[in-house]
Amino acid sequence: MTASLTFLGAAGTVTGSKFLLDTGQGRLLLECGLFQGLKELRLRNWAPPPFDPAGLTAVLLSHAHIDHSGYLPRVVRTGFTGPVYCTSGTAELLRIMLPDAAHLQEEEAEYANRHGTSKHTPALPLFTVGDAQKVLGLVRPVAVNTSVAVGRGVSARFVRSGHILGAAIMEVRVGETRLVHSGDLGRYDVPIMPDPEPVPEADVLLVESTYGNRLHPREDPAALLVQAVQRAVDEKGWLLIPAFAVGRSQEVLYTLRELEETGRIPTLAVYLDSPMAIEATAIYARHPEEEDPATGPFVPRRFHLARSVQDSKALNDVDGPVIVIAGSGMATGGRVLHHLRRRLPDPRTTVLFVGYQAAGTRGRLLKDGAREVRIFGEEVAVRAQVVVSDAYSAHADQGEILRWLKGFKRPPRMTYIVHGEPEAALALREKISQALGWSATVAEAGTTVPVV
């Protein structure tokens, strides 16, 4: 059997993860993510799929984040009808994340048509809620650490990666050849999630490099959060946290409670203003087997849920000091945009970013010091204090990636660096070559490489 792998996304960028495995007897897609961030990347989502969706044998997902799963409705819309394999935790999260992504697509198209802001008449969504629902009917949950046949002569095993609930490293066996894809590696010794599990062998390895050129701060990871809360108290203002609905929101809530318990911050009202984060938090609570055993009380003492649009609008009348956690984490959409439009011009506001900000996003612009950002067609002045913490990143840094790589009993025949901006990917390749002596190269978009 001969097999090849084509890099269709997450090569030269951190989004749009898609790797096409052609075994000669079937074609499997590892990951099926949306491109996010820069417009030139987002436009790729609208191009015809770079493969025949109807000809796919199956799709394998490492986890539910939209840059790994969000292209599935588009693929189903254009002909894919096969199974989608993932862990049970990922399957549960997909049930909230894909319809939510589709709803946002429909809302944006409706807004563009109502206000005439699109070059296209009529503006159409990339995919619909109906498309997302069709995907959910194809999902086949797989138990962790259990091998399952996913194609003729091909099997797969999912190993916990510690990134978010359900996130997995994927080991795909084509005959006797082992292809391992790290997915998004989590971190070691952090709240809620377990450490990434080691994988002993790989012939071909794909490893992510989101933070491949840096180390996360080793000082007190909660220090910036403590300072941000204290500033909200001193200024009697808002602490607004744009947070990813899955993973980051839960970790921030857990940390706030821990800081309250130890007396490091006062007990403030905390609002979770994200329907998806609310549902995801409930899913996390249903999966204690995926949590770090040391996980304690999950939410702050004065915790409030803003479920409806009316609940979210009512926050406009809430005076500080208050903490509001709202999606999306890169300020590309969602309820946080309404709060940013209202609160960024207020110097009493503190905005705390707690995750990776991709190039081309509002979050990246604010992180880089923009004094104005465009929201809903308006230029909004930035007078708020913007703070960025990498301490809550759910991605392994360079040292943690190397720690995981050292768990292999022998070097892979070839290691491909994926899921990173060019500088990060190149830095990780050099570090792997120097520290481990492995053959490693940065994956290039559109290229095909041999697996067997």
LUMTOR-901164 format. One record per residue: x negated, y, z negated of N, C-alpha, C in turn. Coordinates in steps of 0.1 Angstrom, whole numbers, padded with zeros to 4 digits, always signed. Atoms other than C-alpha are relative to their C-alpha. Example, Ala and Ser with C-alpha at 12.3 -4.5 7.8 and 13.67 -1.06 7.14 Angstrom:
BEGIN
-0009-0012+0000-0123-0045-0078-0009+0012+0000+0009-0011+0000-0137-0011-0071+0008+0011-0008
//
This chain:
BEGIN
-0008-0012+0000+0000+0000+0000-0009+0012+0000+0007-0013+0000-0013+0035+0009+0010+0010-0005-0009-0011+0005+0001+0066-0008-0007+0013+0000+0006-0013-0001-0004+0103-0006+0008+0010-0009-0007-0010+0009+0005+0134-0027-0001+0013+0007+0000-0013-0006+0015+0168-0013+0004+0010-0010-0002-0011+0009+0013+0200-0034+0010+0010+0006-0010-0009-0006+0045+0219-0027+0003+0012-0009-0003-0011+0009+0046+0242-0057-0010-0002-0012+0009+0000+0012+0027+0251-0090-0014-0003+0005+0014+0001-0005-0005+0252-0069-0003+0015+0004+0003-0015-0002-0020+0287-0071+0009+0009-0008-0010-0007+0008+0009+0297-0094+0005-0009-0011-0005+0008+0011+0026+0286-0126+0014-0005+0002-0015+0003-0002+0061+0282-0111+0002-0009+0012-0004+0008-0012+0079+0261-0085-0006-0014+0000+0006+0013+0000+0065+0228-0096+0007-0010+0009-0005+0010-0009+0070+0202-0068-0012-0007+0006+0010+0008-0005+0047+0173-0059+0006-0012+0007-0007+0011-0008+0058+0149-0031-0009-0012+0001+0007+0012-0001+0046+0114-0035+0006-0009+0011-0005+0009-0011+0048+0093-0003-0008-0013-0001+0007+0013+0001+0041+0056-0008+0000-0008+0013-0002+0007-0012+0049+0046+0027+0012-0009+0000-0013+0008+0001+0079+0027+0014+0011+0009-0007-0010-0009+0006+0096+0057-0002-0007+0013-0003+0005-0014+0003+0092+0094-0011+0006+0004-0013-0004-0005+0013+0094+0106-0047-0004+0014-0002+0004-0014+0004+0094+0142-0059-0002+0000-0014+0003-0002+0014+0076+0148-0091+0002+0015-0003-0004-0013+0003+0092+0179-0105+0008+0006+0012-0009-0006-0011+0118+0201-0086+0003+0014-0005-0001-0013+0007+0112+0236-0099+0003+0012+0009-0001-0013-0007+0122+0271-0088-0012+0009-0002+0011-0010+0001+0096+0297-0080+0006+0012-0007-0004-0012+0007+0098+0327-0103-0011+0011+0001+0010-0011+0001+0081+0361-0107-0001+0008+0013+0002-0009-0011+0066+0378-0076+0011-0003+0011-0010+0001-0010+0091+0384-0048-0004-0010+0011+0005+0010-0010+0069+0365-0023+0002-0014-0004-0002+0013+0005+0072+0335-0045+0015-0003+0000-0015+0003+0001+0110+0338-0051+0006-0002+0014-0005+0002-0014+0116+0340-0013-0002-0014+0004+0002+0014-0004+0102+0305-0010+0012-0009-0004-0011+0007+0004+0133+0293-0029+0011+0000+0011-0011-0002-0011+0155+0305+0001-0004-0007+0013+0004+0007-0013+0134+0288+0028+0005-0014+0000-0005+0014+0000+0145+0254+0040-0010-0009-0008+0009+0009+0008+0131+0226+0017-0012-0005+0009+0011+0004-0008+0096+0216+0028-0001-0016+0001-0002+0015-0001+0108+0179+0029+0014-0002+0003-0013+0004-0003+0139+0161+0039+0007-0005-0013-0006+0004+0013+0161+0160+0007+0007-0013+0001-0007+0012-0001+0182+0132+0021-0009-0012+0001+0010+0011-0001+0150+0111+0026-0007-0003-0013+0007+0002+0012+0139+0113-0010+0006-0013-0007-0004+0012+0008+0140+0080-0030+0005+0004-0014-0004-0004+0014+0142+0097-0064-0008+0013-0003+0007-0011+0006+0131+0128-0084-0003-0004-0014+0005+0002+0013+0111+0126-0116-0002+0013-0007+0002-0013+0007+0112+0155-0141-0008-0002-0013+0007+0000+0013+0087+0162-0169+0008+0006-0011-0008-0006+0010+0111+0185-0187+0010+0010+0007-0012-0007-0005+0141+0209-0183-0002+0014+0004+0002-0014-0003+0125+0243-0179+0003+0002+0015-0005-0002-0014+0138+0259-0147-0011+0000+0010+0011+0001-0009+0104+0262-0131-0005-0014+0003+0002+0014-0003+0104+0224-0132+0012-0007+0005-0013+0006-0004+0141+0216-0126+0009+0008+0008-0010-0009-0005+0158+0246-0112+0003-0001+0015-0003+0001-0014+0155+0237-0075+0009-0012+0003-0008+0012-0002+0175+0205-0080+0013+0003+0006-0013-0003-0006+0209+0221-0072-0002+0003+0015+0002-0003-0014+0194+0234-0039-0003-0012+0008+0003+0012-0007+0181+0200-0030+0012-0009+0001-0013+0007-0001+0214+0184-0038+0009+0006+0011-0008-0008-0009+0231+0211-0018-0004-0004+0015+0005+0003-0013+0210+0201+0012-0003-0015+0003+0000+0014-0004+0214+0163+0011-0005-0010-0009+0005+0011+0009+0197+0146-0018+0011-0006-0008-0011+0008+0008+0219+0119-0035-0006-0010-0009+0007+0010+0008+0193+0098-0053+0000+0003-0015+0001-0001+0015+0186+0093-0090-0011+0011-0004+0009-0009+0007+0169+0119-0112-0004-0006-0013+0004+0006+0012+0148+0103-0139-0007+0010-0009+0005-0009+0010+0139+0121-0171+0002-0007-0014-0004+0004+0013+0140+0116-0209+0014+0004-0004-0013-0003+0004+0172+0117-0228+0001+0014-0005+0000-0014+0004+0163+0150-0244+0001+0010+0012-0001-0008-0012+0157+0165-0210+0013+0000+0007-0014+0002-0006+0190+0151-0197+0010+0009-0007-0009-0009+0007+0208+0169-0225-0002+0014+0003+0003-0014-0003+0191+0202-0219+0004+0004+0014-0004-0003-0014+0198+0200-0181+0015+0003+0000-0014-0002+0000+0235+0199-0189+0004+0014-0004-0003-0014+0002+0233+0234-0202-0009+0010+0009+0009-0009-0007+0203+0249-0183+0004+0001+0015-0003-0001-0014+0213+0240-0147+0013+0008+0003-0012-0008-0002+0249+0253-0149-0002+0015-0003+0003-0014+0003+0236+0284-0166-0008+0007+0011+0008-0005-0012+0210+0290-0138+0009+0003+0012-0009-0001-0011+0238+0285-0113+0009+0012-0002-0009-0011+0004+0261+0309-0131-0007+0014+0002+0007-0013-0002+0234+0336-0130-0001+0003+0015+0000-0002-0015+0230+0330-0092+0013+0006+0005-0013-0005-0005+0267+0335-0087+0003+0014-0005-0002-0014+0005+0268+0366-0109-0008+0010+0008+0008-0009-0007+0239+0382-0091+0005+0002+0014-0006-0001-0013+0255+0375-0057+0013+0009-0001-0013-0007+0002+0289+0389-0070-0004+0015-0002+0004-0013+0003+0271+0420-0084-0005+0007+0013+0006-0006-0012+0252+0426-0051+0012+0003+0010-0011-0003-0009+0285+0423-0031+0008+0012-0005-0008-0010+0005+0303+0446-0054-0006+0014+0001+0008-0013+0000+0276+0473-0054-0007+0003+0013+0006-0002-0013+0263+0468-0019-0015+0001-0001+0014-0001+0002+0227+0462-0031-0008-0011+0007+0007+0010-0008+0219+0433-0008-0001+0003+0014+0001-0001-0014+0206+0433+0027+0009-0009+0008-0009+0010-0006+0229+0404+0034+0014+0002-0003-0014-0002+0002+0266+0406+0039+0007-0013+0005+0000-0003+0014+0280+0388+0021-0013-0006-0007+0011+0007+0008+0252+0380-0005+0005-0013-0005-0004+0014+0005+0253+0343-0014-0009-0004-0011+0009+0006+0010+0240+0325-0044-0009-0011+0006+0009+0011-0004+0210+0302-0040+0007-0013-0001-0008+0012+0002+0232+0275-0054+0012+0003-0010-0012-0002+0007+0265+0272-0072+0001-0009-0013-0002+0009+0012+0278+0258-0105+0004-0014+0005-0004+0013-0005+0294+0230-0084-0012-0008+0004+0013+0007-0004+0259+0222-0070-0007-0006-0013+0007+0004+0012+0245+0220-0105+0008-0012-0007-0008+0011+0006+0274+0197-0117-0003-0013+0008+0004+0012-0008+0265+0173-0088-0013-0005-0004+0013+0004+0005+0229+0172-0100+0002-0009-0013-0002+0006+0013+0241+0162-0135+0005-0014+0002-0005+0013-0003+0259+0132-0120-0011-0010+0005+0011+0009-0005+0226+0119-0106-0011-0003-0011+0010+0001+0011+0206+0122-0139+0000-0014-0006+0001+0014+0007+0193+0088-0153-0010+0001-0011+0009-0001+0012+0179+0091-0188-0008-0012-0002+0009+0011+0002+0149+0069-0196-0006+0001-0014+0006+0000+0013+0136+0059-0230-0015+0003+0001+0015-0003+0001+0102+0073-0240-0008-0012-0001+0009+0012+0000+0073+0049-0235+0006-0013+0005-0006+0012-0006+0094+0025-0215-0002+0001+0015+0002+0000-0015+0085+0016-0179+0013-0003+0007-0012+0002-0007+0112+0018-0154-0003+0001+0015+0002+0000-0015+0113+0010-0116+0007+0012+0006-0005-0012-0006+0118+0042-0097+0000+0000+0016+0001+0001-0015+0112+0030-0061-0006-0014+0003+0006+0013-0004+0099+0000-0042-0015+0000-0003+0014+0001+0004+0067-0010-0058-0005+0012-0009+0004-0012+0008+0067+0022-0080+0007-0001-0013-0006-0001+0013+0073+0024-0117-0005+0013-0007+0004-0012+0007+0072+0053-0142+0002-0002-0015-0001+0000+0015+0067+0059-0179-0001+0014-0005+0000-0013+0006+0074+0090-0199-0006+0000-0014+0007-0001+0013+0051+0099-0228+0001+0014-0005-0002-0013+0006+0058+0128-0252-0012+0010+0002+0011-0010-0002+0039+0160-0243+0000+0011-0010+0000-0010+0010+0050+0182-0272+0003+0014+0004-0002-0013-0005+0060+0211-0251+0013+0006-0004-0014-0004+0005+0098+0214-0257+0007-0014-0002-0008+0012+0002+0125+0189-0266+0000-0008+0013-0001+0009-0012+0123+0159-0242-0011+0001+0010+0011-0001-0009+0091+0171-0225-0009-0012+0000+0007+0013-0001+0070+0143-0212-0012+0002+0010+0011+0003-0010+0037+0134-0195+0006-0011+0008-0005+0011-0009+0046+0112-0165-0012-0008+0005+0010+0010-0005+0026+0081-0157+0008-0008+0011-0007+0006-0011+0036+0068-0122-0010-0011+0005+0009+0011-0005+0022+0034-0111+0005-0004+0014-0002+0004-0014+0020+0028-0073-0009-0012+0002+0008+0013+0000+0010-0009-0071-0009+0000-0013+0009+0000+0012-0021-0010-0094-0006+0014-0003+0006-0013+0002-0029+0027-0091+0009+0008-0009-0007-0009+0009-0020+0051-0119-0001+0014+0003+0000-0014-0001-0010+0086-0112+0006+0006-0012-0005-0007+0012-0006+0108-0143+0001+0015+0002-0003-0014-0001+0010+0142-0143+0002+0005-0015-0001-0004+0014+0005+0161-0176+0013+0007-0003-0012-0009+0003+0037+0182-0171-0006+0012-0007+0005-0011+0009+0034+0211-0195-0004-0005-0013+0005+0005+0013+0012+0201-0224+0003+0010-0011-0003-0008+0012+0023+0213-0258-0013+0002-0008+0012-0003+0008+0000+0223-0286-0001-0009-0012+0003+0008+0012-0015+0206-0316+0003+0008-0013-0002-0005+0013-0004+0212-0352+0008+0013+0000-0009-0011+0000+0025+0236-0345+0013-0004-0005-0013+0004+0006+0060+0237-0361+0009-0006+0011-0011+0007-0007+0089+0216-0348-0005-0011+0009+0003+0011-0010+0072+0197-0319-0012-0008-0005+0012+0009+0003+0049+0167-0323-0012+0003+0010+0012-0002-0009+0014+0167-0308+0002-0007+0013+0000+0008-0012+0009+0157-0272-0006-0014-0002+0005+0014+0002+0004+0119-0270-0011-0003+0010+0010+0003-0009-0027+0105-0255+0004-0010+0011-0002+0010-0011-0027+0086-0222-0014-0006+0003+0013+0005-0001-0055+0061-0219-0007-0001+0014+0006+0002-0014-0060+0057-0181+0007+0008+0011-0006-0006-0012-0054+0075-0148-0010-0002+0011+0008+0000-0012-0068+0070-0113+0000+0014+0006-0002-0013-0005-0054+0103-0102+0007+0008-0011-0006-0008+0011-0046+0131-0127+0004+0014+0005-0004-0014-0002-0026+0163-0123+0000+0006-0014-0001-0007+0014-0032+0187-0153+0003+0014+0002-0004-0014+0000-0016+0220-0160-0011+0009-0005+0010-0009+0003-0037+0251-0164+0005+0014-0004-0006-0013+0003-0013+0279-0176-0010+0009-0008+0009-0007+0009-0038+0289-0203-0014-0006+0002+0012+0007-0002-0068+0272-0187-0013+0009-0001+0011-0009+0001-0090+0303-0190-0001+0007-0014+0000-0007+0013-0084+0312-0227+0004-0009-0011-0003+0007+0012-0080+0301-0262+0011+0009-0008-0009-0007+0008-0050+0310-0283-0006+0005-0013+0006-0006+0012-0058+0332-0314+0001-0010-0011+0001+0010+0011-0069+0311-0344+0004+0006-0013-0004-0007+0013-0060+0337-0370+0015-0004-0003-0014+0003+0004-0026+0336-0388+0010+0002+0012-0009-0002-0012-0001+0329-0359+0012+0008-0003-0012-0008+0003+0027+0347-0377-0003+0014-0003+0003-0014+0004+0008+0379-0384+0007+0011+0008-0007-0010-0008+0022+0398-0355+0015+0001-0002-0014+0000+0003+0057+0387-0362+0003+0007-0014-0002-0007+0012+0053+0398-0398-0001+0015+0002+0002-0014-0003+0040+0432-0386+0012+0006+0007-0012-0004-0008+0069+0435-0361+0012+0002-0009-0012-0001+0009+0095+0428-0388-0002+0012-0009+0002-0011+0010+0079+0453-0412+0002+0013+0007-0002-0013-0008+0079+0480-0384+0015+0002+0001-0014-0002-0001+0116+0474-0379+0006+0005-0013-0004-0004+0013+0121+0478-0416-0003+0015-0002+0005-0014+0002+0100+0510-0418+0007+0010+0009-0006-0009-0009+0116+0525-0387+0015+0000+0000-0015+0002+0000+0151+0513-0395+0005-0003+0015-0003+0003-0014+0151+0500-0359+0002-0014+0003-0002+0013-0005+0156+0470-0338-0014-0007+0002+0010+0009-0005+0131+0441-0334+0007-0009+0010-0007+0008-0011+0141+0427-0300-0010-0010+0005+0009+0011-0004+0125+0394-0291+0006-0007+0013-0004+0007-0011+0130+0383-0255-0006-0014-0001+0005+0014+0002+0128+0345-0259+0006-0010+0009-0004+0011-0008+0130+0314-0238+0010-0007-0008-0011+0005+0008+0163+0298-0248-0004-0014-0005+0004+0014+0004+0147+0263-0251-0014+0000-0005+0013+0001+0006+0118+0258-0274-0005+0012-0008+0006-0012+0006+0106+0293-0281+0010+0006-0010-0010-0005+0009+0139+0305-0297+0000-0008-0013-0001+0009+0012+0140+0275-0320-0013+0002-0009+0013-0002+0008+0103+0280-0331+0000+0014-0007-0001-0013+0007+0109+0317-0338+0009+0000-0012-0010+0001+0011+0140+0310-0359-0006-0008-0011+0006+0008+0010+0121+0283-0378-0010+0008-0008+0010-0008+0006+0092+0307-0384+0005+0011-0009-0006-0010+0008+0114+0335-0396+0005-0005-0013-0005+0006+0013+0130+0312-0422-0012-0003-0009+0011+0004+0008+0096+0300-0433-0007+0013-0006+0005-0012+0005+0084+0336-0437+0008+0006-0011-0009-0004+0010+0115+0344-0457-0003-0008-0013+0002+0009+0012+0109+0314-0480-0013+0003-0007+0013-0003+0007+0073+0325-0487-0001+0014-0004+0000-0014+0005+0082+0361-0493-0008+0009+0009+0008-0009-0008+0062+0375-0464+0008+0010+0008-0009-0010-0006+0092+0392-0448+0012+0001-0008-0013-0001+0006+0124+0406-0462+0010-0008+0008-0010+0007-0007+0156+0388-0454+0009+0010+0008-0008-0009-0009+0172+0407-0424+0010-0008+0007-0010+0006-0009+0202+0400-0403-0007-0004+0013+0007+0006-0013+0190+0378-0373+0012-0004+0009-0010+0004-0010+0212+0375-0342-0006-0007+0011+0004+0007-0012+0208+0349-0316+0010+0003+0011-0009-0004-0010+0223+0364-0285-0003-0007+0013+0003+0008-0012+0220+0337-0259+0009-0013-0001-0008+0012+0001+0247+0311-0253-0008-0013+0002+0008+0012-0002+0221+0287-0239-0009-0003-0011+0008+0003+0011+0198+0291-0268+0008-0005-0012-0009+0005+0011+0227+0285-0292+0003-0015+0002-0002+0014-0003+0235+0252-0274-0012-0008-0002+0012+0007+0001+0199+0243-0272-0004-0003-0015+0004+0002+0014+0194+0248-0309+0008-0012-0006-0008+0011+0005+0223+0224-0316-0005-0013+0006+0006+0012-0006+0207+0199-0292-0013-0004-0008+0012+0003+0008+0174+0202-0311+0003-0007-0013-0004+0005+0013+0192+0195-0344+0005-0014+0002-0005+0014-0003+0206+0163-0328-0011-0010+0003+0011+0008-0004+0171+0150-0320-0011+0001-0010+0011-0001+0010+0151+0148-0353-0011-0009+0004+0011+0009-0003+0131+0119-0338-0011+0007+0009+0010-0007-0008+0114+0145-0315-0007+0011-0008+0006-0011+0008+0105+0169-0343-0012-0005-0008+0010+0002+0010+0074+0172-0364+0006-0004-0013-0006+0004+0012+0082+0154-0396+0000+0010-0011+0001-0011+0010+0072+0185-0416+0010+0011+0002-0010-0011-0002+0100+0206-0401+0010+0001-0011-0009-0003+0011+0121+0222-0428+0012+0007+0004-0012-0008-0004+0151+0246-0428-0002+0007+0013+0002-0004-0014+0157+0256-0392+0003+0014+0003-0004-0013-0003+0173+0290-0393-0001+0010-0012+0001-0010+0011+0170+0323-0413+0012+0000-0008-0012+0000+0009+0193+0330-0442+0011+0008+0005-0011-0008-0005+0213+0358-0426+0001-0002+0015+0000+0004-0014+0218+0341-0393+0013+0001+0007-0013-0002-0007+0245+0351-0368-0002-0004+0015-0001+0004-0014+0255+0338-0334+0008+0009+0008-0008-0009-0010+0265+0361-0305+0004-0009+0011-0004+0009-0011+0284+0336-0284+0006+0006+0012-0007-0005-0011+0306+0357-0263-0006+0013+0005+0004-0013-0005+0300+0388-0241+0004+0011-0010-0005-0010+0009+0321+0407-0266-0009+0000-0012+0009+0001+0011+0298+0395-0294-0013+0008+0003+0012-0006-0005+0268+0407-0274+0002+0015+0000-0002-0014-0001+0283+0441-0267+0002+0006-0014-0002-0005+0014+0292+0445-0304-0013+0003-0006+0013-0003+0006+0255+0445-0312-0005+0014+0003+0003-0014-0003+0253+0479-0296+0002+0009-0012-0003-0009+0012+0268+0493-0328-0007-0005-0013+0007+0004+0012+0245+0474-0351-0013+0008-0002+0011-0009+0003+0220+0497-0368-0011-0009-0006+0011+0007+0006+0185+0486-0378-0001+0003-0015+0009+0010-0006+0166+0471-0394+0008-0013+0003-0007+0013-0004+0178+0440-0375-0009-0007+0010+0007+0008-0009+0163+0412-0355+0009-0006+0010-0008+0006-0011+0178+0402-0321-0008-0008+0009+0007+0009-0009+0166+0372-0302+0009-0002+0012-0009+0001-0012+0180+0372-0266-0008-0005+0012+0007+0005-0012+0172+0355-0233+0002+0011+0011+0010+0010-0003+0155+0356-0209-0014+0004-0005+0013-0002+0006+0119+0352-0222-0009+0009+0008+0009-0009-0008+0103+0371-0192+0008+0012+0004-0008-0011-0003+0131+0397-0191+0004+0001+0015-0004+0000-0014+0141+0386-0156+0015+0000+0002-0014+0000-0001+0178+0383-0164+0006-0002-0014-0006+0003+0012+0203+0375-0191+0003+0013-0009-0005-0010+0009+0216+0395-0221-0011+0010-0005+0011-0009+0005+0182+0409-0231-0001+0012+0008+0001-0011-0009+0183+0432-0201+0009+0012-0005-0009-0010+0005+0213+0451-0215-0006+0007-0013+0006-0006+0013+0195+0455-0249-0012+0008+0004+0012-0008-0004+0163+0466-0232+0003+0013+0006-0005-0013-0006+0181+0492-0211+0004+0010-0011-0005-0009+0010+0196+0506-0243-0011+0004-0010+0009-0002+0011+0167+0502-0267-0015+0004+0003+0013-0004-0004+0135+0507-0247-0003+0015-0002+0003-0014+0001+0138+0545-0247-0001+0005-0015+0000-0003+0015+0141+0545-0286-0014-0004-0006+0014+0003+0005+0106+0548-0302+0001-0008-0013-0001+0008+0012+0120+0531-0333+0001-0015+0003-0001+0014-0004+0124+0498-0313-0013-0006+0001+0011+0008-0002+0099+0471-0314+0004-0012+0009-0002+0011-0009+0098+0446-0285-0011-0010-0002+0011+0010+0002+0079+0414-0293+0002-0012+0011+0000+0011-0009+0071+0390-0264-0008-0012-0006+0006+0011+0007+0063+0355-0276-0002-0012+0009+0003+0010-0010+0056+0336-0244-0007+0005+0012+0007-0003-0012+0039+0335-0211+0008+0009+0009-0007-0010-0009+0048+0365-0188-0006-0001+0014+0005+0003-0014+0045+0355-0151-0002+0013+0008+0002-0012-0008+0032+0380-0126+0013+0003+0008-0012-0005-0007+0060+0401-0111+0012+0001-0008-0012+0000+0009+0084+0398-0141-0001+0014-0008-0001-0012+0009+0096+0428-0162-0009-0002-0013+0008+0002+0011+0080+0411-0191-0015+0002+0002+0014-0003-0003+0046+0412-0174-0003+0015+0001+0002-0015-0002+0051+0449-0165-0001+0006-0014+0000-0006+0014+0059+0457-0202-0012-0004-0007+0013+0005+0006+0030+0436-0214-0012+0008+0004+0011-0007-0006+0007+0455-0191+0001+0015-0002+0000-0014+0004+0018+0489-0205+0009+0009+0009-0008-0009-0008+0044+0501-0180+0008+0010-0009-0007-0010+0007+0060+0534-0191+0014+0002+0005-0014+0001-0006+0091+0528-0169+0002-0014+0006-0003+0012-0007+0108+0497-0158+0014+0001+0006-0013-0001-0007+0137+0492-0134+0010-0011-0005-0010+0009+0006+0168+0476-0150+0014+0004+0006-0013-0003-0006+0202+0473-0132-0001+0012+0010+0001-0010-0010+0190+0497-0105-0004+0014-0006+0004-0013+0007+0179+0524-0131-0014-0001-0005+0013-0001+0006+0145+0536-0141+0002+0003-0015-0001-0001+0014+0143+0531-0179-0013+0003-0006+0013-0005+0007+0117+0550-0200-0003-0010-0011+0005+0009+0011+0096+0528-0223-0006+0009-0011+0006-0007+0011+0091+0546-0256-0001-0010-0012+0001+0010+0010+0095+0515-0277-0014-0005-0001+0013+0007+0002+0065+0497-0292+0001-0014+0006+0000+0013-0006+0057+0466-0271-0011-0008-0006+0010+0008+0006+0039+0438-0288+0000-0014+0006+0001+0013-0007+0027+0405-0273-0008-0009-0009+0007+0011+0008+0018+0373-0292-0001-0012+0008+0002+0013-0006+0003+0342-0276+0001-0011-0010+0000+0011+0010+0006+0324-0309+0012-0009+0001-0012+0008-0001+0040+0311-0300+0001-0007+0014+0000+0007-0013+0030+0298-0266+0003-0015-0002-0002+0014+0000+0043+0263-0260-0009-0008+0009+0010+0007-0009+0014+0256-0236-0013-0001-0007+0014+0002+0005-0019+0241-0247-0009+0011+0006+0011-0009-0006-0049+0265-0243-0011-0009+0005+0011+0007-0007-0082+0255-0227-0005-0011-0010+0006+0010+0010-0095+0238-0259+0010-0012-0002-0009+0010+0002-0063+0219-0264+0002-0009+0012+0000+0008-0012-0062+0207-0228-0012-0010+0000+0012+0009+0001-0097+0194-0232+0001-0011-0010-0002+0010+0010-0088+0177-0264+0009-0012+0005-0009+0011-0006-0060+0158-0246-0007-0008+0010+0008+0007-0010-0083+0150-0217-0010-0010-0006+0010+0009+0006-0108+0134-0240+0006-0013-0005-0006+0012+0004-0082+0108-0249+0000-0011+0011+0002+0010-0011-0088+0091-0215-0012-0009-0003+0011+0009+0003-0109+0060-0219-0011+0000+0011+0009-0001-0011-0125+0065-0185+0004+0012+0009-0003-0011-0008-0127+0095-0161+0010-0004+0012-0008+0003-0012-0099+0096-0134-0009+0001+0012+0007-0001-0012-0111+0091-0099-0001+0015+0005+0000-0014-0003-0100+0127-0092+0011+0007-0009-0009-0008+0008-0084+0154-0113+0004+0013+0008-0004-0012-0007-0063+0181-0097+0006+0010-0010-0004-0011+0009-0057+0214-0115+0012+0007+0006-0013-0005-0005-0021+0226-0111+0006+0010-0010-0008-0008+0009+0004+0250-0127-0009+0011-0007+0008-0011+0006-0019+0280-0132-0003+0010+0010+0004-0010-0009-0027+0313-0117-0015-0002+0003+0013+0004-0005-0060+0312-0097-0012+0001-0010+0012-0001+0009-0084+0325-0124+0001-0011-0011-0001+0010+0010-0070+0301-0150-0003-0014+0005+0003+0013-0006-0071+0271-0127-0015-0002+0003+0015+0001-0003-0107+0278-0116-0008-0001-0013+0007+0001+0013-0118+0283-0152+0001-0014-0006-0002+0014+0006-0103+0250-0163-0008-0010+0009+0008+0009-0008-0119+0232-0133-0015+0000-0004+0014-0001+0003-0153+0245-0142-0003-0006-0014+0001+0005+0014-0148+0236-0179+0000-0015+0000-0002+0015-0001-0137+0200-0170-0013-0005+0006+0012+0005-0007-0167+0196-0147-0012+0001-0010+0012-0002+0009-0192+0210-0173+0001-0009-0012-0001+0006+0013-0178+0195-0205+0002-0015+0001-0003+0014-0001-0166+0161-0192-0007-0007+0011+0007+0006-0011-0185+0156-0160+0009-0007+0010-0010+0006-0009-0153+0147-0141+0000+0007+0013-0002-0006-0013-0146+0152-0105+0014+0007-0001-0012-0008+0002-0120+0180-0105+0000+0011+0011-0002-0011-0010-0106+0205-0079+0014+0006-0003-0012-0007+0002-0079+0231-0079+0009-0003+0012-0010+0004-0010-0048+0220-0060+0004+0012+0009-0003-0011-0009-0040+0241-0029+0014-0003+0006-0014+0001-0005-0004+0247-0018+0001-0005+0014-0002+0005-0014+0007+0226+0012-0010-0011+0004+0010+0011-0004-0023+0202+0011+0005-0013-0004-0003+0014+0003-0020+0165+0011-0012-0008-0004+0012+0007+0005-0044+0142-0008+0004-0015-0002-0002+0014+0002-0048+0104-0010+0002-0004-0015-0002+0005+0014-0035+0086-0041-0005-0015+0000+0005+0014-0001-0042+0050-0030-0008-0001+0012
//
